[in-house]
Amino acid sequence: MADSASHHIYPYRAPRRLTQNLWQIQGSLKLPIPRNMTIWRAPDKRLVLYGVIAMHEPGMKAIEEMGDPAFMVIPHRRHRMDAAYYQSRFPRIRTVADTAMAATNFRIDGSLKELTTAFGIHAQRIPGTSYDDVALELPIPGGLALCVCELLGNVPGAGIVGRALSRLLGPPQPGCGVARVVRYREVVDRERVKAWLRELAGRIDLLMLLVGHGEPTLDAESVRSVLSRASDQV
């Protein structure tokens, strides 16, 4: 059983239902930056957890009430501090990640291909990036929700310091996009990233865009607009 007394748990909010069988939980970090956990439920009630956030026992039980936590996706090399906590709390959960990622204090059970085999979820490391940033295409009513960790973000600054940091490190334009700090630190092949974003911007089946930091984009037209604009920011 996970021990919340020995594992630091940052503040978090109650689950937010985005659509049928899809939720996000917003948490926090030491820095004034929100982080999101995405929960997707398959027709057989198995759950896929992306970007997990450690919670106290009532929060963990709320996940169990949604379904059976079957898979945990490590979405990014810098987003795994709560993985061991979840493995302790849910011993049967399978942890999947990009094949290039190395584990530290937790185990990796398999590759992203398991999500395709189990649920038909397209999962891939975003081309042209470092840090093993993983994107998922999650089935939702009428289409798909694109889920990414850090390449795209939507974090408005709060207060004088927050606004200054947002202008310095965030996207060149307000709203969801590629933050400057991500472009400089994580984009290693700009043309490949641009091509990936442009291809996604042309698709009509992407109805939502979920990011690791910031608010989701919840209509198809806005998703295409964000992806098109982001391709110009890389």
Contacts in CASP RR format, 6 or more apart in sequence:
PFRMAT RR
TARGET T0000
AUTHOR 0000-0000-0000
METHOD contacts of the structure
MODEL  1
MADSASHHIYPYRAPRRLTQNLWQIQGSLKLPIPRNMTIWRAPDKRLVLY
GVIAMHEPGMKAIEEMGDPAFMVIPHRRHRMDAAYYQSRFPRIRTVADTA
MAATNFRIDGSLKELTTAFGIHAQRIPGTSYDDVALELPIPGGLALCVCE
LLGNVPGAGIVGRALSRLLGPPQPGCGVARVVRYREVVDRERVKAWLREL
AGRIDLLMLLVGHGEPTLDAESVRSVLSRASDQV
1 88 0 8 1.000
1 89 0 8 1.000
2 54 0 8 1.000
2 60 0 8 1.000
2 85 0 8 1.000
2 86 0 8 1.000
2 88 0 8 1.000
2 89 0 8 1.000
3 88 0 8 1.000
4 54 0 8 1.000
4 55 0 8 1.000
4 56 0 8 1.000
4 57 0 8 1.000
7 54 0 8 1.000
7 82 0 8 1.000
7 85 0 8 1.000
8 54 0 8 1.000
9 54 0 8 1.000
9 55 0 8 1.000
9 56 0 8 1.000
10 27 0 8 1.000
10 28 0 8 1.000
10 29 0 8 1.000
10 30 0 8 1.000
10 53 0 8 1.000
10 54 0 8 1.000
11 27 0 8 1.000
11 28 0 8 1.000
12 25 0 8 1.000
12 26 0 8 1.000
12 27 0 8 1.000
12 28 0 8 1.000
12 53 0 8 1.000
12 55 0 8 1.000
13 25 0 8 1.000
13 26 0 8 1.000
13 27 0 8 1.000
14 25 0 8 1.000
14 62 0 8 1.000
15 23 0 8 1.000
15 24 0 8 1.000
15 25 0 8 1.000
15 39 0 8 1.000
15 62 0 8 1.000
15 66 0 8 1.000
16 23 0 8 1.000
16 24 0 8 1.000
16 25 0 8 1.000
16 26 0 8 1.000
17 23 0 8 1.000
18 24 0 8 1.000
18 145 0 8 1.000
18 208 0 8 1.000
18 210 0 8 1.000
18 216 0 8 1.000
18 218 0 8 1.000
19 140 0 8 1.000
19 141 0 8 1.000
19 145 0 8 1.000
19 208 0 8 1.000
20 140 0 8 1.000
20 141 0 8 1.000
21 40 0 8 1.000
21 41 0 8 1.000
21 42 0 8 1.000
21 140 0 8 1.000
22 38 0 8 1.000
22 39 0 8 1.000
22 40 0 8 1.000
22 41 0 8 1.000
22 138 0 8 1.000
22 140 0 8 1.000
22 145 0 8 1.000
22 208 0 8 1.000
23 38 0 8 1.000
23 39 0 8 1.000
23 66 0 8 1.000
24 36 0 8 1.000
24 37 0 8 1.000
24 38 0 8 1.000
24 39 0 8 1.000
24 210 0 8 1.000
24 216 0 8 1.000
25 36 0 8 1.000
25 37 0 8 1.000
25 39 0 8 1.000
25 53 0 8 1.000
25 55 0 8 1.000
26 34 0 8 1.000
26 35 0 8 1.000
26 36 0 8 1.000
26 214 0 8 1.000
27 34 0 8 1.000
27 35 0 8 1.000
27 36 0 8 1.000
27 37 0 8 1.000
27 53 0 8 1.000
28 34 0 8 1.000
28 35 0 8 1.000
29 35 0 8 1.000
32 157 0 8 1.000
32 158 0 8 1.000
32 161 0 8 1.000
32 162 0 8 1.000
32 165 0 8 1.000
33 155 0 8 1.000
33 213 0 8 1.000
34 155 0 8 1.000
34 213 0 8 1.000
34 214 0 8 1.000
35 51 0 8 1.000
35 53 0 8 1.000
35 79 0 8 1.000
35 212 0 8 1.000
35 213 0 8 1.000
36 51 0 8 1.000
36 210 0 8 1.000
36 211 0 8 1.000
36 212 0 8 1.000
36 213 0 8 1.000
36 214 0 8 1.000
36 216 0 8 1.000
37 49 0 8 1.000
37 50 0 8 1.000
37 51 0 8 1.000
37 52 0 8 1.000
37 53 0 8 1.000
38 49 0 8 1.000
38 50 0 8 1.000
38 51 0 8 1.000
38 138 0 8 1.000
38 147 0 8 1.000
38 210 0 8 1.000
38 212 0 8 1.000
39 47 0 8 1.000
39 48 0 8 1.000
39 49 0 8 1.000
39 50 0 8 1.000
39 63 0 8 1.000
39 66 0 8 1.000
40 47 0 8 1.000
40 48 0 8 1.000
40 50 0 8 1.000
40 121 0 8 1.000
40 136 0 8 1.000
40 138 0 8 1.000
40 145 0 8 1.000
41 47 0 8 1.000
41 48 0 8 1.000
41 66 0 8 1.000
41 67 0 8 1.000
42 48 0 8 1.000
42 70 0 8 1.000
42 118 0 8 1.000
42 119 0 8 1.000
45 67 0 8 1.000
45 68 0 8 1.000
46 67 0 8 1.000
46 68 0 8 1.000
46 70 0 8 1.000
46 71 0 8 1.000
46 118 0 8 1.000
46 119 0 8 1.000
47 63 0 8 1.000
47 66 0 8 1.000
47 67 0 8 1.000
47 68 0 8 1.000
47 69 0 8 1.000
47 70 0 8 1.000
47 71 0 8 1.000
48 70 0 8 1.000
48 71 0 8 1.000
48 73 0 8 1.000
48 115 0 8 1.000
48 119 0 8 1.000
48 121 0 8 1.000
48 136 0 8 1.000
48 138 0 8 1.000
49 63 0 8 1.000
49 69 0 8 1.000
49 71 0 8 1.000
49 72 0 8 1.000
49 73 0 8 1.000
49 86 0 8 1.000
49 93 0 8 1.000
50 73 0 8 1.000
50 75 0 8 1.000
50 134 0 8 1.000
50 136 0 8 1.000
50 147 0 8 1.000
50 149 0 8 1.000
51 73 0 8 1.000
51 74 0 8 1.000
51 75 0 8 1.000
51 76 0 8 1.000
51 79 0 8 1.000
51 82 0 8 1.000
51 149 0 8 1.000
51 212 0 8 1.000
52 72 0 8 1.000
52 82 0 8 1.000
52 83 0 8 1.000
52 85 0 8 1.000
52 86 0 8 1.000
53 82 0 8 1.000
54 82 0 8 1.000
54 85 0 8 1.000
54 86 0 8 1.000
55 62 0 8 1.000
60 89 0 8 1.000
63 69 0 8 1.000
69 86 0 8 1.000
69 90 0 8 1.000
69 93 0 8 1.000
70 92 0 8 1.000
70 93 0 8 1.000
70 94 0 8 1.000
70 118 0 8 1.000
71 93 0 8 1.000
71 94 0 8 1.000
71 95 0 8 1.000
71 96 0 8 1.000
71 114 0 8 1.000
71 115 0 8 1.000
71 118 0 8 1.000
72 83 0 8 1.000
72 86 0 8 1.000
72 87 0 8 1.000
72 90 0 8 1.000
72 93 0 8 1.000
72 94 0 8 1.000
72 95 0 8 1.000
72 96 0 8 1.000
73 96 0 8 1.000
73 97 0 8 1.000
73 112 0 8 1.000
73 115 0 8 1.000
73 123 0 8 1.000
73 134 0 8 1.000
73 136 0 8 1.000
74 80 0 8 1.000
74 83 0 8 1.000
74 95 0 8 1.000
74 96 0 8 1.000
74 97 0 8 1.000
74 98 0 8 1.000
74 101 0 8 1.000
74 108 0 8 1.000
74 132 0 8 1.000
74 134 0 8 1.000
75 133 0 8 1.000
75 134 0 8 1.000
75 148 0 8 1.000
75 149 0 8 1.000
75 212 0 8 1.000
76 131 0 8 1.000
76 132 0 8 1.000
76 133 0 8 1.000
76 134 0 8 1.000
76 149 0 8 1.000
76 150 0 8 1.000
77 101 0 8 1.000
77 131 0 8 1.000
77 132 0 8 1.000
78 131 0 8 1.000
78 150 0 8 1.000
79 149 0 8 1.000
79 150 0 8 1.000
79 212 0 8 1.000
80 104 0 8 1.000
80 106 0 8 1.000
83 95 0 8 1.000
83 105 0 8 1.000
83 106 0 8 1.000
84 105 0 8 1.000
84 106 0 8 1.000
86 93 0 8 1.000
87 93 0 8 1.000
87 95 0 8 1.000
87 106 0 8 1.000
87 107 0 8 1.000
94 109 0 8 1.000
94 110 0 8 1.000
94 114 0 8 1.000
95 106 0 8 1.000
95 107 0 8 1.000
95 108 0 8 1.000
95 109 0 8 1.000
95 110 0 8 1.000
96 108 0 8 1.000
96 109 0 8 1.000
96 110 0 8 1.000
96 111 0 8 1.000
96 112 0 8 1.000
96 114 0 8 1.000
96 115 0 8 1.000
96 123 0 8 1.000
97 103 0 8 1.000
97 108 0 8 1.000
97 110 0 8 1.000
97 111 0 8 1.000
97 112 0 8 1.000
97 132 0 8 1.000
97 134 0 8 1.000
98 111 0 8 1.000
98 112 0 8 1.000
98 125 0 8 1.000
98 132 0 8 1.000
98 134 0 8 1.000
99 111 0 8 1.000
99 112 0 8 1.000
100 125 0 8 1.000
100 132 0 8 1.000
101 108 0 8 1.000
101 132 0 8 1.000
112 123 0 8 1.000
112 124 0 8 1.000
112 125 0 8 1.000
112 134 0 8 1.000
113 123 0 8 1.000
115 121 0 8 1.000
115 123 0 8 1.000
115 136 0 8 1.000
116 122 0 8 1.000
116 123 0 8 1.000
119 139 0 8 1.000
120 139 0 8 1.000
121 136 0 8 1.000
121 137 0 8 1.000
121 138 0 8 1.000
121 139 0 8 1.000
122 136 0 8 1.000
122 137 0 8 1.000
123 134 0 8 1.000
123 135 0 8 1.000
123 136 0 8 1.000
123 137 0 8 1.000
124 134 0 8 1.000
124 135 0 8 1.000
125 132 0 8 1.000
125 133 0 8 1.000
125 134 0 8 1.000
125 135 0 8 1.000
126 133 0 8 1.000
126 134 0 8 1.000
126 135 0 8 1.000
126 148 0 8 1.000
126 151 0 8 1.000
126 193 0 8 1.000
126 196 0 8 1.000
127 189 0 8 1.000
127 192 0 8 1.000
127 193 0 8 1.000
127 195 0 8 1.000
127 196 0 8 1.000
128 187 0 8 1.000
128 188 0 8 1.000
128 189 0 8 1.000
128 190 0 8 1.000
128 192 0 8 1.000
128 193 0 8 1.000
128 196 0 8 1.000
129 151 0 8 1.000
129 186 0 8 1.000
129 187 0 8 1.000
129 188 0 8 1.000
129 189 0 8 1.000
129 193 0 8 1.000
130 185 0 8 1.000
130 186 0 8 1.000
130 188 0 8 1.000
131 150 0 8 1.000
131 186 0 8 1.000
133 148 0 8 1.000
133 149 0 8 1.000
133 150 0 8 1.000
133 151 0 8 1.000
133 186 0 8 1.000
134 148 0 8 1.000
134 149 0 8 1.000
135 146 0 8 1.000
135 147 0 8 1.000
135 148 0 8 1.000
135 149 0 8 1.000
135 151 0 8 1.000
136 146 0 8 1.000
136 147 0 8 1.000
137 144 0 8 1.000
137 145 0 8 1.000
137 146 0 8 1.000
137 147 0 8 1.000
137 206 0 8 1.000
138 144 0 8 1.000
138 145 0 8 1.000
138 146 0 8 1.000
138 147 0 8 1.000
140 207 0 8 1.000
140 208 0 8 1.000
142 205 0 8 1.000
142 207 0 8 1.000
143 205 0 8 1.000
143 206 0 8 1.000
143 207 0 8 1.000
144 205 0 8 1.000
144 206 0 8 1.000
144 207 0 8 1.000
144 208 0 8 1.000
145 206 0 8 1.000
145 207 0 8 1.000
145 208 0 8 1.000
145 209 0 8 1.000
145 210 0 8 1.000
146 200 0 8 1.000
146 206 0 8 1.000
146 208 0 8 1.000
146 209 0 8 1.000
146 210 0 8 1.000
146 223 0 8 1.000
147 210 0 8 1.000
148 209 0 8 1.000
148 210 0 8 1.000
148 211 0 8 1.000
148 212 0 8 1.000
149 211 0 8 1.000
149 212 0 8 1.000
150 182 0 8 1.000
150 186 0 8 1.000
150 212 0 8 1.000
150 213 0 8 1.000
151 178 0 8 1.000
151 182 0 8 1.000
151 186 0 8 1.000
151 187 0 8 1.000
151 193 0 8 1.000
151 230 0 8 1.000
152 176 0 8 1.000
152 177 0 8 1.000
152 178 0 8 1.000
152 209 0 8 1.000
152 211 0 8 1.000
152 226 0 8 1.000
152 230 0 8 1.000
153 171 0 8 1.000
153 176 0 8 1.000
153 177 0 8 1.000
153 178 0 8 1.000
153 179 0 8 1.000
153 182 0 8 1.000
153 211 0 8 1.000
153 212 0 8 1.000
153 213 0 8 1.000
153 214 0 8 1.000
154 175 0 8 1.000
154 176 0 8 1.000
154 177 0 8 1.000
154 211 0 8 1.000
154 213 0 8 1.000
154 214 0 8 1.000
154 215 0 8 1.000
154 217 0 8 1.000
155 166 0 8 1.000
155 170 0 8 1.000
155 179 0 8 1.000
155 213 0 8 1.000
155 214 0 8 1.000
156 166 0 8 1.000
156 174 0 8 1.000
156 175 0 8 1.000
157 163 0 8 1.000
157 165 0 8 1.000
157 166 0 8 1.000
168 180 0 8 1.000
169 179 0 8 1.000
169 180 0 8 1.000
169 181 0 8 1.000
170 179 0 8 1.000
170 180 0 8 1.000
170 181 0 8 1.000
171 177 0 8 1.000
171 178 0 8 1.000
171 179 0 8 1.000
171 180 0 8 1.000
171 230 0 8 1.000
171 233 0 8 1.000
172 180 0 8 1.000
172 233 0 8 1.000
173 229 0 8 1.000
173 233 0 8 1.000
175 226 0 8 1.000
176 209 0 8 1.000
176 211 0 8 1.000
176 214 0 8 1.000
176 215 0 8 1.000
176 217 0 8 1.000
176 226 0 8 1.000
176 230 0 8 1.000
177 226 0 8 1.000
177 229 0 8 1.000
177 230 0 8 1.000
177 233 0 8 1.000
178 187 0 8 1.000
178 230 0 8 1.000
178 233 0 8 1.000
178 234 0 8 1.000
183 233 0 8 1.000
183 234 0 8 1.000
187 193 0 8 1.000
187 234 0 8 1.000
190 234 0 8 1.000
193 231 0 8 1.000
193 234 0 8 1.000
194 231 0 8 1.000
194 234 0 8 1.000
197 227 0 8 1.000
197 228 0 8 1.000
197 230 0 8 1.000
197 231 0 8 1.000
197 234 0 8 1.000
198 227 0 8 1.000
198 228 0 8 1.000
198 231 0 8 1.000
200 206 0 8 1.000
200 227 0 8 1.000
201 224 0 8 1.000
201 227 0 8 1.000
201 228 0 8 1.000
201 231 0 8 1.000
202 224 0 8 1.000
202 227 0 8 1.000
202 228 0 8 1.000
203 224 0 8 1.000
204 220 0 8 1.000
206 220 0 8 1.000
206 223 0 8 1.000
206 224 0 8 1.000
206 227 0 8 1.000
207 219 0 8 1.000
207 220 0 8 1.000
207 223 0 8 1.000
208 216 0 8 1.000
208 217 0 8 1.000
208 218 0 8 1.000
208 219 0 8 1.000
208 223 0 8 1.000
209 216 0 8 1.000
209 217 0 8 1.000
209 222 0 8 1.000
209 223 0 8 1.000
209 226 0 8 1.000
209 227 0 8 1.000
210 216 0 8 1.000
217 223 0 8 1.000
217 226 0 8 1.000
END
